[in-house]
Amino acid sequence: MIQLTRLNRVPLILNSDLIEHIEVTPDTVITLASGQKYMVQESADEVVSRIVNFRRSIYNPNLDRLVHKDGMRSDG
């Protein structure tokens, strides 16, 4: 789940697994697999970043600890 902000400044918690696509028209419009559409204040890049960070926290919460600044992986 990711937190976004509707255009009227009301917070929206969205299940990112249900996102079908994101459009910029110039507002950011998120369409779910059900066809439901949400217009949000965040840019498409910000929405994608929040999805990536959420999934990283679920699937590999220790990633930041395992990867050095130079991109090399630590074995311990």
HTML snippet that shows the backbone in 3Dmol.js (N, CA, C, O; Angstrom):
<script src="https://3Dmol.org/build/3Dmol-min.js"></script>
<div id="view" style="width:600px;height:400px;position:relative"></div>
<script>
const pdb = `
ATOM      1  N   MET A   1       0.846  -1.173   0.000  1.00  0.00           N
ATOM      2  CA  MET A   1       0.000   0.000   0.000  1.00  0.00           C
ATOM      3  C   MET A   1       0.895   1.240   0.000  1.00  0.00           C
ATOM      4  O   MET A   1       1.927   1.285   0.669  1.00  0.00           O
ATOM      5  N   ILE A   2       0.478   2.224  -0.754  1.00  0.00           N
ATOM      6  CA  ILE A   2       1.218   3.486  -0.803  1.00  0.00           C
ATOM      7  C   ILE A   2       0.271   4.629  -0.470  1.00  0.00           C
ATOM      8  O   ILE A   2      -0.923   4.574  -0.766  1.00  0.00           O
ATOM      9  N   GLN A   3       0.821   5.662   0.148  1.00  0.00           N
ATOM     10  CA  GLN A   3       0.011   6.833   0.470  1.00  0.00           C
ATOM     11  C   GLN A   3       0.246   7.906  -0.579  1.00  0.00           C
ATOM     12  O   GLN A   3       1.382   8.263  -0.890  1.00  0.00           O
ATOM     13  N   LEU A   4      -0.866   8.414  -1.120  1.00  0.00           N
ATOM     14  CA  LEU A   4      -0.839   9.486  -2.104  1.00  0.00           C
ATOM     15  C   LEU A   4      -1.785  10.581  -1.640  1.00  0.00           C
ATOM     16  O   LEU A   4      -2.410  10.463  -0.587  1.00  0.00           O
ATOM     17  N   THR A   5      -1.889  11.644  -2.425  1.00  0.00           N
ATOM     18  CA  THR A   5      -2.753  12.768  -2.070  1.00  0.00           C
ATOM     19  C   THR A   5      -3.658  13.088  -3.257  1.00  0.00           C
ATOM     20  O   THR A   5      -3.180  13.358  -4.358  1.00  0.00           O
ATOM     21  N   ARG A   6      -4.963  13.056  -3.023  1.00  0.00           N
ATOM     22  CA  ARG A   6      -5.902  13.441  -4.081  1.00  0.00           C
ATOM     23  C   ARG A   6      -5.736  14.928  -4.376  1.00  0.00           C
ATOM     24  O   ARG A   6      -5.100  15.647  -3.606  1.00  0.00           O
ATOM     25  N   LEU A   7      -6.301  15.388  -5.478  1.00  0.00           N
ATOM     26  CA  LEU A   7      -6.171  16.795  -5.859  1.00  0.00           C
ATOM     27  C   LEU A   7      -6.789  17.734  -4.828  1.00  0.00           C
ATOM     28  O   LEU A   7      -6.368  18.884  -4.707  1.00  0.00           O
ATOM     29  N   ASN A   8      -7.793  17.247  -4.079  1.00  0.00           N
ATOM     30  CA  ASN A   8      -8.427  18.077  -3.049  1.00  0.00           C
ATOM     31  C   ASN A   8      -7.708  17.966  -1.700  1.00  0.00           C
ATOM     32  O   ASN A   8      -8.251  18.345  -0.663  1.00  0.00           O
ATOM     33  N   ARG A   9      -6.485  17.443  -1.732  1.00  0.00           N
ATOM     34  CA  ARG A   9      -5.587  17.316  -0.569  1.00  0.00           C
ATOM     35  C   ARG A   9      -6.015  16.253   0.438  1.00  0.00           C
ATOM     36  O   ARG A   9      -5.497  16.231   1.555  1.00  0.00           O
ATOM     37  N   VAL A  10      -6.925  15.389   0.082  1.00  0.00           N
ATOM     38  CA  VAL A  10      -7.345  14.291   0.955  1.00  0.00           C
ATOM     39  C   VAL A  10      -6.381  13.118   0.738  1.00  0.00           C
ATOM     40  O   VAL A  10      -6.143  12.721  -0.403  1.00  0.00           O
ATOM     41  N   PRO A  11      -5.824  12.562   1.821  1.00  0.00           N
ATOM     42  CA  PRO A  11      -4.915  11.419   1.676  1.00  0.00           C
ATOM     43  C   PRO A  11      -5.640  10.207   1.084  1.00  0.00           C
ATOM     44  O   PRO A  11      -6.831   9.996   1.314  1.00  0.00           O
ATOM     45  N   LEU A  12      -4.891   9.426   0.324  1.00  0.00           N
ATOM     46  CA  LEU A  12      -5.415   8.223  -0.310  1.00  0.00           C
ATOM     47  C   LEU A  12      -4.401   7.114  -0.095  1.00  0.00           C
ATOM     48  O   LEU A  12      -3.230   7.261  -0.446  1.00  0.00           O
ATOM     49  N   ILE A  13      -4.845   6.004   0.483  1.00  0.00           N
ATOM     50  CA  ILE A  13      -3.994   4.825   0.629  1.00  0.00           C
ATOM     51  C   ILE A  13      -4.418   3.860  -0.470  1.00  0.00           C
ATOM     52  O   ILE A  13      -5.577   3.451  -0.533  1.00  0.00           O
ATOM     53  N   LEU A  14      -3.477   3.500  -1.333  1.00  0.00           N
ATOM     54  CA  LEU A  14      -3.805   2.743  -2.532  1.00  0.00           C
ATOM     55  C   LEU A  14      -3.034   1.429  -2.567  1.00  0.00           C
ATOM     56  O   LEU A  14      -1.843   1.389  -2.257  1.00  0.00           O
ATOM     57  N   ASN A  15      -3.723   0.358  -2.947  1.00  0.00           N
ATOM     58  CA  ASN A  15      -3.076  -0.933  -3.135  1.00  0.00           C
ATOM     59  C   ASN A  15      -2.345  -0.890  -4.474  1.00  0.00           C
ATOM     60  O   ASN A  15      -2.976  -0.953  -5.529  1.00  0.00           O
ATOM     61  N   SER A  16      -1.038  -0.784  -4.435  1.00  0.00           N
ATOM     62  CA  SER A  16      -0.255  -0.603  -5.660  1.00  0.00           C
ATOM     63  C   SER A  16      -0.264  -1.838  -6.557  1.00  0.00           C
ATOM     64  O   SER A  16       0.067  -1.737  -7.738  1.00  0.00           O
ATOM     65  N   ASP A  17      -0.633  -2.991  -6.026  1.00  0.00           N
ATOM     66  CA  ASP A  17      -0.719  -4.198  -6.851  1.00  0.00           C
ATOM     67  C   ASP A  17      -1.873  -4.124  -7.844  1.00  0.00           C
ATOM     68  O   ASP A  17      -1.893  -4.871  -8.823  1.00  0.00           O
ATOM     69  N   LEU A  18      -2.827  -3.237  -7.606  1.00  0.00           N
ATOM     70  CA  LEU A  18      -3.998  -3.130  -8.472  1.00  0.00           C
ATOM     71  C   LEU A  18      -3.849  -2.077  -9.567  1.00  0.00           C
ATOM     72  O   LEU A  18      -4.757  -1.900 -10.380  1.00  0.00           O
ATOM     73  N   ILE A  19      -2.709  -1.374  -9.597  1.00  0.00           N
ATOM     74  CA  ILE A  19      -2.513  -0.325 -10.603  1.00  0.00           C
ATOM     75  C   ILE A  19      -2.281  -0.957 -11.971  1.00  0.00           C
ATOM     76  O   ILE A  19      -1.401  -1.800 -12.146  1.00  0.00           O
ATOM     77  N   GLU A  20      -3.092  -0.528 -12.931  1.00  0.00           N
ATOM     78  CA  GLU A  20      -2.924  -0.987 -14.311  1.00  0.00           C
ATOM     79  C   GLU A  20      -1.991  -0.054 -15.073  1.00  0.00           C
ATOM     80  O   GLU A  20      -1.070  -0.507 -15.753  1.00  0.00           O
ATOM     81  N   HIS A  21      -2.233   1.253 -14.955  1.00  0.00           N
ATOM     82  CA  HIS A  21      -1.329   2.207 -15.588  1.00  0.00           C
ATOM     83  C   HIS A  21      -1.464   3.586 -14.948  1.00  0.00           C
ATOM     84  O   HIS A  21      -2.423   3.879 -14.235  1.00  0.00           O
ATOM     85  N   ILE A  22      -0.456   4.424 -15.234  1.00  0.00           N
ATOM     86  CA  ILE A  22      -0.392   5.789 -14.714  1.00  0.00           C
ATOM     87  C   ILE A  22      -0.258   6.721 -15.911  1.00  0.00           C
ATOM     88  O   ILE A  22       0.594   6.515 -16.776  1.00  0.00           O
ATOM     89  N   GLU A  23      -1.106   7.752 -15.955  1.00  0.00           N
ATOM     90  CA  GLU A  23      -1.069   8.724 -17.048  1.00  0.00           C
ATOM     91  C   GLU A  23      -0.740  10.106 -16.495  1.00  0.00           C
ATOM     92  O   GLU A  23      -1.036  10.413 -15.340  1.00  0.00           O
ATOM     93  N   VAL A  24      -0.129  10.930 -17.330  1.00  0.00           N
ATOM     94  CA  VAL A  24       0.109  12.334 -16.992  1.00  0.00           C
ATOM     95  C   VAL A  24      -0.658  13.152 -18.026  1.00  0.00           C
ATOM     96  O   VAL A  24      -0.335  13.124 -19.214  1.00  0.00           O
ATOM     97  N   THR A  25      -1.692  13.890 -17.561  1.00  0.00           N
ATOM     98  CA  THR A  25      -2.625  14.512 -18.522  1.00  0.00           C
ATOM     99  C   THR A  25      -3.023  15.956 -18.271  1.00  0.00           C
ATOM    100  O   THR A  25      -4.174  16.195 -18.636  1.00  0.00           O
ATOM    101  N   PRO A  26      -2.406  16.915 -17.773  1.00  0.00           N
ATOM    102  CA  PRO A  26      -1.126  17.015 -17.075  1.00  0.00           C
ATOM    103  C   PRO A  26      -1.190  16.534 -15.634  1.00  0.00           C
ATOM    104  O   PRO A  26      -0.146  16.358 -15.005  1.00  0.00           O
ATOM    105  N   ASP A  27      -2.406  16.311 -15.083  1.00  0.00           N
ATOM    106  CA  ASP A  27      -2.485  15.730 -13.737  1.00  0.00           C
ATOM    107  C   ASP A  27      -2.117  14.254 -13.817  1.00  0.00           C
ATOM    108  O   ASP A  27      -2.198  13.642 -14.882  1.00  0.00           O
ATOM    109  N   THR A  28      -1.715  13.692 -12.691  1.00  0.00           N
ATOM    110  CA  THR A  28      -1.400  12.272 -12.646  1.00  0.00           C
ATOM    111  C   THR A  28      -2.692  11.503 -12.409  1.00  0.00           C
ATOM    112  O   THR A  28      -3.382  11.714 -11.411  1.00  0.00           O
ATOM    113  N   VAL A  29      -3.008  10.609 -13.341  1.00  0.00           N
ATOM    114  CA  VAL A  29      -4.223   9.798 -13.255  1.00  0.00           C
ATOM    115  C   VAL A  29      -3.799   8.344 -13.144  1.00  0.00           C
ATOM    116  O   VAL A  29      -3.103   7.818 -14.012  1.00  0.00           O
ATOM    117  N   ILE A  30      -4.232   7.694 -12.055  1.00  0.00           N
ATOM    118  CA  ILE A  30      -3.919   6.288 -11.822  1.00  0.00           C
ATOM    119  C   ILE A  30      -5.170   5.482 -12.133  1.00  0.00           C
ATOM    120  O   ILE A  30      -6.246   5.764 -11.607  1.00  0.00           O
ATOM    121  N   THR A  31      -5.023   4.477 -12.993  1.00  0.00           N
ATOM    122  CA  THR A  31      -6.139   3.604 -13.328  1.00  0.00           C
ATOM    123  C   THR A  31      -5.863   2.227 -12.743  1.00  0.00           C
ATOM    124  O   THR A  31      -4.803   1.644 -12.968  1.00  0.00           O
ATOM    125  N   LEU A  32      -6.827   1.717 -11.992  1.00  0.00           N
ATOM    126  CA  LEU A  32      -6.709   0.389 -11.405  1.00  0.00           C
ATOM    127  C   LEU A  32      -7.219  -0.661 -12.387  1.00  0.00           C
ATOM    128  O   LEU A  32      -7.862  -0.325 -13.382  1.00  0.00           O
ATOM    129  N   ALA A  33      -6.936  -1.916 -12.113  1.00  0.00           N
ATOM    130  CA  ALA A  33      -7.384  -3.014 -12.965  1.00  0.00           C
ATOM    131  C   ALA A  33      -8.906  -3.057 -13.066  1.00  0.00           C
ATOM    132  O   ALA A  33      -9.446  -3.551 -14.056  1.00  0.00           O
ATOM    133  N   SER A  34      -9.594  -2.551 -12.062  1.00  0.00           N
ATOM    134  CA  SER A  34     -11.061  -2.525 -12.057  1.00  0.00           C
ATOM    135  C   SER A  34     -11.627  -1.429 -12.955  1.00  0.00           C
ATOM    136  O   SER A  34     -12.826  -1.413 -13.233  1.00  0.00           O
ATOM    137  N   GLY A  35     -10.771  -0.511 -13.410  1.00  0.00           N
ATOM    138  CA  GLY A  35     -11.214   0.626 -14.203  1.00  0.00           C
ATOM    139  C   GLY A  35     -11.380   1.895 -13.384  1.00  0.00           C
ATOM    140  O   GLY A  35     -11.526   2.978 -13.952  1.00  0.00           O
ATOM    141  N   GLN A  36     -11.361   1.783 -12.058  1.00  0.00           N
ATOM    142  CA  GLN A  36     -11.458   2.947 -11.172  1.00  0.00           C
ATOM    143  C   GLN A  36     -10.266   3.866 -11.410  1.00  0.00           C
ATOM    144  O   GLN A  36      -9.132   3.400 -11.518  1.00  0.00           O
ATOM    145  N   LYS A  37     -10.518   5.159 -11.491  1.00  0.00           N
ATOM    146  CA  LYS A  37      -9.457   6.139 -11.736  1.00  0.00           C
ATOM    147  C   LYS A  37      -9.318   7.071 -10.538  1.00  0.00           C
ATOM    148  O   LYS A  37     -10.307   7.444  -9.907  1.00  0.00           O
ATOM    149  N   TYR A  38      -8.080   7.438 -10.239  1.00  0.00           N
ATOM    150  CA  TYR A  38      -7.777   8.383  -9.173  1.00  0.00           C
ATOM    151  C   TYR A  38      -6.832   9.443  -9.722  1.00  0.00           C
ATOM    152  O   TYR A  38      -5.832   9.121 -10.363  1.00  0.00           O
ATOM    153  N   MET A  39      -7.154  10.704  -9.467  1.00  0.00           N
ATOM    154  CA  MET A  39      -6.257  11.808  -9.812  1.00  0.00           C
ATOM    155  C   MET A  39      -5.524  12.200  -8.536  1.00  0.00           C
ATOM    156  O   MET A  39      -6.144  12.426  -7.496  1.00  0.00           O
ATOM    157  N   VAL A  40      -4.195  12.280  -8.624  1.00  0.00           N
ATOM    158  CA  VAL A  40      -3.387  12.570  -7.443  1.00  0.00           C
ATOM    159  C   VAL A  40      -2.435  13.725  -7.707  1.00  0.00           C
ATOM    160  O   VAL A  40      -2.134  14.055  -8.854  1.00  0.00           O
ATOM    161  N   GLN A  41      -1.965  14.336  -6.615  1.00  0.00           N
ATOM    162  CA  GLN A  41      -1.037  15.468  -6.707  1.00  0.00           C
ATOM    163  C   GLN A  41       0.372  15.031  -7.091  1.00  0.00           C
ATOM    164  O   GLN A  41       1.091  15.779  -7.754  1.00  0.00           O
ATOM    165  N   GLU A  42       0.770  13.839  -6.685  1.00  0.00           N
ATOM    166  CA  GLU A  42       2.133  13.373  -6.924  1.00  0.00           C
ATOM    167  C   GLU A  42       2.375  13.147  -8.420  1.00  0.00           C
ATOM    168  O   GLU A  42       1.460  12.799  -9.167  1.00  0.00           O
ATOM    169  N   SER A  43       3.615  13.350  -8.833  1.00  0.00           N
ATOM    170  CA  SER A  43       3.990  13.090 -10.228  1.00  0.00           C
ATOM    171  C   SER A  43       4.019  11.579 -10.468  1.00  0.00           C
ATOM    172  O   SER A  43       4.057  10.791  -9.524  1.00  0.00           O
ATOM    173  N   ALA A  44       4.001  11.191 -11.735  1.00  0.00           N
ATOM    174  CA  ALA A  44       4.089   9.770 -12.079  1.00  0.00           C
ATOM    175  C   ALA A  44       5.397   9.182 -11.549  1.00  0.00           C
ATOM    176  O   ALA A  44       5.413   8.058 -11.046  1.00  0.00           O
ATOM    177  N   ASP A  45       6.493   9.935 -11.658  1.00  0.00           N
ATOM    178  CA  ASP A  45       7.783   9.458 -11.144  1.00  0.00           C
ATOM    179  C   ASP A  45       7.736   9.232  -9.638  1.00  0.00           C
ATOM    180  O   ASP A  45       8.304   8.262  -9.137  1.00  0.00           O
ATOM    181  N   GLU A  46       7.062  10.124  -8.912  1.00  0.00           N
ATOM    182  CA  GLU A  46       6.943   9.977  -7.458  1.00  0.00           C
ATOM    183  C   GLU A  46       6.096   8.756  -7.109  1.00  0.00           C
ATOM    184  O   GLU A  46       6.420   8.034  -6.166  1.00  0.00           O
ATOM    185  N   VAL A  47       5.029   8.517  -7.845  1.00  0.00           N
ATOM    186  CA  VAL A  47       4.181   7.339  -7.601  1.00  0.00           C
ATOM    187  C   VAL A  47       5.001   6.069  -7.811  1.00  0.00           C
ATOM    188  O   VAL A  47       4.959   5.157  -6.985  1.00  0.00           O
ATOM    189  N   VAL A  48       5.738   6.009  -8.906  1.00  0.00           N
ATOM    190  CA  VAL A  48       6.570   4.839  -9.187  1.00  0.00           C
ATOM    191  C   VAL A  48       7.620   4.662  -8.097  1.00  0.00           C
ATOM    192  O   VAL A  48       7.868   3.539  -7.659  1.00  0.00           O
ATOM    193  N   SER A  49       8.235   5.741  -7.658  1.00  0.00           N
ATOM    194  CA  SER A  49       9.228   5.673  -6.588  1.00  0.00           C
ATOM    195  C   SER A  49       8.625   5.116  -5.302  1.00  0.00           C
ATOM    196  O   SER A  49       9.255   4.308  -4.620  1.00  0.00           O
ATOM    197  N   ARG A  50       7.425   5.540  -4.974  1.00  0.00           N
ATOM    198  CA  ARG A  50       6.766   5.034  -3.764  1.00  0.00           C
ATOM    199  C   ARG A  50       6.427   3.554  -3.896  1.00  0.00           C
ATOM    200  O   ARG A  50       6.517   2.808  -2.921  1.00  0.00           O
ATOM    201  N   ILE A  51       6.042   3.127  -5.087  1.00  0.00           N
ATOM    202  CA  ILE A  51       5.759   1.706  -5.312  1.00  0.00           C
ATOM    203  C   ILE A  51       7.034   0.892  -5.142  1.00  0.00           C
ATOM    204  O   ILE A  51       7.027  -0.141  -4.472  1.00  0.00           O
ATOM    205  N   VAL A  52       8.125   1.348  -5.744  1.00  0.00           N
ATOM    206  CA  VAL A  52       9.405   0.645  -5.644  1.00  0.00           C
ATOM    207  C   VAL A  52       9.847   0.563  -4.188  1.00  0.00           C
ATOM    208  O   VAL A  52      10.256  -0.504  -3.731  1.00  0.00           O
ATOM    209  N   ASN A  53       9.773   1.661  -3.458  1.00  0.00           N
ATOM    210  CA  ASN A  53      10.177   1.664  -2.048  1.00  0.00           C
ATOM    211  C   ASN A  53       9.301   0.748  -1.213  1.00  0.00           C
ATOM    212  O   ASN A  53       9.800   0.054  -0.327  1.00  0.00           O
ATOM    213  N   PHE A  54       7.999   0.735  -1.482  1.00  0.00           N
ATOM    214  CA  PHE A  54       7.098  -0.150  -0.746  1.00  0.00           C
ATOM    215  C   PHE A  54       7.456  -1.609  -1.016  1.00  0.00           C
ATOM    216  O   PHE A  54       7.575  -2.405  -0.084  1.00  0.00           O
ATOM    217  N   ARG A  55       7.623  -1.954  -2.271  1.00  0.00           N
ATOM    218  CA  ARG A  55       7.936  -3.351  -2.611  1.00  0.00           C
ATOM    219  C   ARG A  55       9.303  -3.757  -2.079  1.00  0.00           C
ATOM    220  O   ARG A  55       9.489  -4.895  -1.647  1.00  0.00           O
ATOM    221  N   ARG A  56      10.248  -2.845  -2.107  1.00  0.00           N
ATOM    222  CA  ARG A  56      11.567  -3.134  -1.541  1.00  0.00           C
ATOM    223  C   ARG A  56      11.440  -3.435  -0.043  1.00  0.00           C
ATOM    224  O   ARG A  56      12.094  -4.346   0.464  1.00  0.00           O
ATOM    225  N   SER A  57      10.607  -2.680   0.654  1.00  0.00           N
ATOM    226  CA  SER A  57      10.445  -2.896   2.098  1.00  0.00           C
ATOM    227  C   SER A  57       9.777  -4.232   2.398  1.00  0.00           C
ATOM    228  O   SER A  57      10.002  -4.815   3.458  1.00  0.00           O
ATOM    229  N   ILE A  58       8.959  -4.720   1.472  1.00  0.00           N
ATOM    230  CA  ILE A  58       8.273  -5.999   1.665  1.00  0.00           C
ATOM    231  C   ILE A  58       9.171  -7.172   1.283  1.00  0.00           C
ATOM    232  O   ILE A  58       9.307  -8.127   2.047  1.00  0.00           O
ATOM    233  N   TYR A  59       9.783  -7.102   0.105  1.00  0.00           N
ATOM    234  CA  TYR A  59      10.505  -8.244  -0.443  1.00  0.00           C
ATOM    235  C   TYR A  59      11.968  -8.310  -0.052  1.00  0.00           C
ATOM    236  O   TYR A  59      12.546  -9.397  -0.044  1.00  0.00           O
ATOM    237  N   ASN A  60      12.587  -7.180   0.272  1.00  0.00           N
ATOM    238  CA  ASN A  60      13.995  -7.189   0.647  1.00  0.00           C
ATOM    239  C   ASN A  60      14.292  -6.038   1.595  1.00  0.00           C
ATOM    240  O   ASN A  60      14.964  -5.079   1.214  1.00  0.00           O
ATOM    241  N   PRO A  61      13.795  -6.121   2.838  1.00  0.00           N
ATOM    242  CA  PRO A  61      13.959  -5.004   3.775  1.00  0.00           C
ATOM    243  C   PRO A  61      15.409  -4.727   4.159  1.00  0.00           C
ATOM    244  O   PRO A  61      15.711  -3.637   4.644  1.00  0.00           O
ATOM    245  N   ASN A  62      16.308  -5.678   3.956  1.00  0.00           N
ATOM    246  CA  ASN A  62      17.710  -5.489   4.329  1.00  0.00           C
ATOM    247  C   ASN A  62      18.567  -4.999   3.178  1.00  0.00           C
ATOM    248  O   ASN A  62      19.789  -4.934   3.313  1.00  0.00           O
ATOM    249  N   LEU A  63      17.960  -4.651   2.040  1.00  0.00           N
ATOM    250  CA  LEU A  63      18.723  -4.261   0.856  1.00  0.00           C
ATOM    251  C   LEU A  63      19.655  -3.086   1.127  1.00  0.00           C
ATOM    252  O   LEU A  63      20.815  -3.115   0.716  1.00  0.00           O
ATOM    253  N   ASP A  64      19.170  -2.058   1.807  1.00  0.00           N
ATOM    254  CA  ASP A  64      20.007  -0.887   2.069  1.00  0.00           C
ATOM    255  C   ASP A  64      21.223  -1.245   2.911  1.00  0.00           C
ATOM    256  O   ASP A  64      22.282  -0.636   2.762  1.00  0.00           O
ATOM    257  N   ARG A  65      21.080  -2.211   3.780  1.00  0.00           N
ATOM    258  CA  ARG A  65      22.184  -2.624   4.639  1.00  0.00           C
ATOM    259  C   ARG A  65      23.191  -3.479   3.868  1.00  0.00           C
ATOM    260  O   ARG A  65      24.373  -3.503   4.210  1.00  0.00           O
ATOM    261  N   LEU A  66      22.727  -4.181   2.831  1.00  0.00           N
ATOM    262  CA  LEU A  66      23.586  -5.101   2.098  1.00  0.00           C
ATOM    263  C   LEU A  66      24.368  -4.448   0.966  1.00  0.00           C
ATOM    264  O   LEU A  66      25.385  -4.987   0.531  1.00  0.00           O
ATOM    265  N   VAL A  67      23.917  -3.312   0.489  1.00  0.00           N
ATOM    266  CA  VAL A  67      24.554  -2.673  -0.663  1.00  0.00           C
ATOM    267  C   VAL A  67      25.339  -1.447  -0.196  1.00  0.00           C
ATOM    268  O   VAL A  67      24.795  -0.565   0.469  1.00  0.00           O
ATOM    269  N   HIS A  68      26.622  -1.403  -0.554  1.00  0.00           N
ATOM    270  CA  HIS A  68      27.475  -0.263  -0.217  1.00  0.00           C
ATOM    271  C   HIS A  68      27.172   0.903  -1.143  1.00  0.00           C
ATOM    272  O   HIS A  68      26.481   0.737  -2.149  1.00  0.00           O
ATOM    273  N   LYS A  69      27.680   2.069  -0.812  1.00  0.00           N
ATOM    274  CA  LYS A  69      27.476   3.261  -1.636  1.00  0.00           C
ATOM    275  C   LYS A  69      27.998   3.081  -3.055  1.00  0.00           C
ATOM    276  O   LYS A  69      27.443   3.653  -3.993  1.00  0.00           O
ATOM    277  N   ASP A  70      29.059   2.291  -3.225  1.00  0.00           N
ATOM    278  CA  ASP A  70      29.631   2.094  -4.561  1.00  0.00           C
ATOM    279  C   ASP A  70      28.881   1.038  -5.367  1.00  0.00           C
ATOM    280  O   ASP A  70      29.261   0.726  -6.495  1.00  0.00           O
ATOM    281  N   GLY A  71      27.811   0.485  -4.783  1.00  0.00           N
ATOM    282  CA  GLY A  71      27.006  -0.494  -5.501  1.00  0.00           C
ATOM    283  C   GLY A  71      27.453  -1.926  -5.282  1.00  0.00           C
ATOM    284  O   GLY A  71      26.809  -2.855  -5.769  1.00  0.00           O
ATOM    285  N   MET A  72      28.553  -2.121  -4.552  1.00  0.00           N
ATOM    286  CA  MET A  72      29.049  -3.468  -4.304  1.00  0.00           C
ATOM    287  C   MET A  72      28.255  -4.121  -3.187  1.00  0.00           C
ATOM    288  O   MET A  72      27.908  -3.477  -2.197  1.00  0.00           O
ATOM    289  N   ARG A  73      27.980  -5.369  -3.351  1.00  0.00           N
ATOM    290  CA  ARG A  73      27.199  -6.112  -2.374  1.00  0.00           C
ATOM    291  C   ARG A  73      28.110  -6.625  -1.261  1.00  0.00           C
ATOM    292  O   ARG A  73      29.236  -7.052  -1.513  1.00  0.00           O
ATOM    293  N   SER A  74      27.610  -6.576  -0.037  1.00  0.00           N
ATOM    294  CA  SER A  74      28.342  -7.072   1.124  1.00  0.00           C
ATOM    295  C   SER A  74      27.873  -8.487   1.434  1.00  0.00           C
ATOM    296  O   SER A  74      26.681  -8.779   1.336  1.00  0.00           O
ATOM    297  N   ASP A  75      28.798  -9.368   1.806  1.00  0.00           N
ATOM    298  CA  ASP A  75      28.421 -10.742   2.143  1.00  0.00           C
ATOM    299  C   ASP A  75      28.126 -10.914   3.618  1.00  0.00           C
ATOM    300  O   ASP A  75      27.794 -12.022   4.037  1.00  0.00           O
ATOM    301  N   GLY A  76      28.229  -9.899   4.405  1.00  0.00           N
ATOM    302  CA  GLY A  76      27.990 -10.106   5.824  1.00  0.00           C
ATOM    303  C   GLY A  76      27.644  -8.893   6.476  1.00  0.00           C
ATOM    304  O   GLY A  76      27.408  -8.888   7.684  1.00  0.00           O
TER     305      GLY A  76
END
`;
const viewer = $3Dmol.createViewer("view");
viewer.addModel(pdb, "pdb");
viewer.setStyle({}, {cartoon: {color: "spectrum"}});
viewer.zoomTo();
viewer.render();
</script>
